[in-house]
Structure formats: structure tokens, C-alpha cells
Amino acid sequence: MEEKDPILERREREAQASKEKTLRGVMIAMIVVAVALGGVLYWVWKEKSTLVSELEVEKQELTAQMENLQQDYATLSSDYDSINSQLDTSRAEVAQLLERIKQTDATNRAKMRQYEKELGTLRTIMRGYITQIDSLNTLNHKLTADAAAARREAAESRRANEELTAQVENLAGQVAAGSVIKARGISLKAYGNSDNKTTDRSSRVKRLLTTLSLVENELAPRGPVRVYIIVRDPDGIILTNSVRTSFEFKGETKVASASREVDYEGAEVDLAIYLNDIDQYVKGIYTVEVFTEQARLGSAELMLR
């Protein structure tokens, strides 16, 4: 049997040992790399899990904000049809956006950021609605208050006008009443034909005389005034002479026994009116009524026997 060279054997052993040493180093390096890679993978997995959890929380918060906004829109209302129509449109947009958020994966960060912007826009729009509604309500309240004040002022003006009208009418009535000419001392006497003396015997009477005084009145109109007398016999028949006359009094035509015109200037005026040409007088009570076209001045009686 051939003996090996000791030097060659030693070299082979050294080579084998070096090879084994190198292999062990590679294995150790691979183990280290594997451990490091596992650590990295665990860290990546943990970070991803944390990020996904955070995104889910953000999605939940965004969803809650959208639901709150939806509730705010639901409670918002106005008395104006144009604003209510706009509110209906915005409510539909909120509902659609809320549905999109619920259906979108939380990890789709681009979509979530877009939804956050749309949420901000819808909030801004809602604040605009609130401002607009408040302004319109304030204006409406002001207009309502102004209208109520105007109605009160109009009612007060009407009352004041009615009171003033009543005062004017009262004063006008007082002036009208005060401006009417009045008379005093009305009397009716009978005269005979021969001695021009008064008599109370019916068989001697030839004429009747009515005397009176128009009293002083500064308010009465100046100018000509015609005074009318209506004389009735004991049977109530109006006595008239050949010159029959009539006048209007309060819309009624009256037959006068006689009349006389005088010039009235506000001072007292005495006048006498004769009734002539009556064929016969009978026994009894004769009456005379005195008028102007504006007023009944009074009456008197005469007893003939």
C-alpha cells in the first residue's frame, strides 16, 4: 500500500478546513440576512397595519362628519321656495357623497382627500344658506314690523282725521246754526178799516198785521232777506190774498199768506207784514207762523170773537 505524502495530506486538511470555515461564514451571513429580512418584513407589516388602522379611523371620522352635516342640512329650512329648492339639491349632494365615502376603501387616500374637500365645500355652502336665511328673516321681521307700524300710523291718522272731521262738522254745524237769523216779539193783531185801530171782533176785521224783530247776529250773512208768514183760520185753512206766493223750506214747497223783503246787515231789524183782501173773518183762534227759507222763526195766535 502506497503511503500518502504527509505534506499533501496536511495541505488537503488545511484546504478542507478553509472550505468548511468559508461555508460556515456563508451560512452565518445567510442567517443574519434572513433574520434582518424577517425583521424588515415584520416592521413593514406592522407599519402597514398601523397605517391601515389610521386610515380606517380617518374614514370613520369623515363618515361621522358627513352624517352630522347631513343632519344639519335636514334641520335647515326657510320660508322661501327658491332657497328650499337649493337646499334640496345640496341635501342630495350630501347623501351621494356620504354613500361614496362608505363604498370607498380607506386606503384610497386620493379619494378620501377629495371627499374631505367636497365636505368643506358643502359646509361652506350651508353657512351661506344660514347667513342668507338669517338675513331674509331679519329683513322679513323688519318689514313686518314696519308694516305693523304703518298700519298703526294709518289707523291713528284715520282716527285723528275722523276726530278732526267731526270737530269741523261740529264747528260747521255750530257756525251754520249760529248764522241762522232768529226773531223775537212775534205778534198777530187785527185791524178795522175805518179807525185803523186794533179789534178783536171778527165782524170788524179788515186786515191782519204780523210784527216781529229780526235779532242782531254777527254770524248771519248780510243782504236781502225775505220773511214769509203763514196765517191759518180757526179751521186750519191758510189765508191768502189775491197775490198768492210760495217758498221752499227744507225741500218742501210751502204756500205763504204774505211776505216782505228787508235788508239785513247783522243789526236788529223791525218789520211788519200785512194780510189784506180777506173777504170774511170768523170767530175763533187764528195762528201765524213766520219763516225764512233757512229757518222757522216762530209763531203767534189771535183770538177773534
Secondary structure, DSSP 8 states (H G I E B T S, - for coil): -----HHHHHHHHHHHHHHHHHHHHHHHHHHHHHHHHHHHHHHHHHHHHHHHHHHHHHHHHHHHHHHHHHHHHHH---S-HHHHHHHHHHHHHHHHHHHHHHHS-TT-HHHHHHHHHHHHHHHHHHHHHHHHHHHHHHHHHHHHHHHHHHHHHHHHHHHHHHHHHHHHHHHHHHHHHHHS--EEEEEEEEEESSS--B---TTTEEEEEEEEEE---TTS--EEEEEEEEEE-TTS-EE--SS-EEEEETTEEEEESEEEEEEE-SS-EEEEEEE-------SEEEEEEEE-SS-EEEEEEEEE-
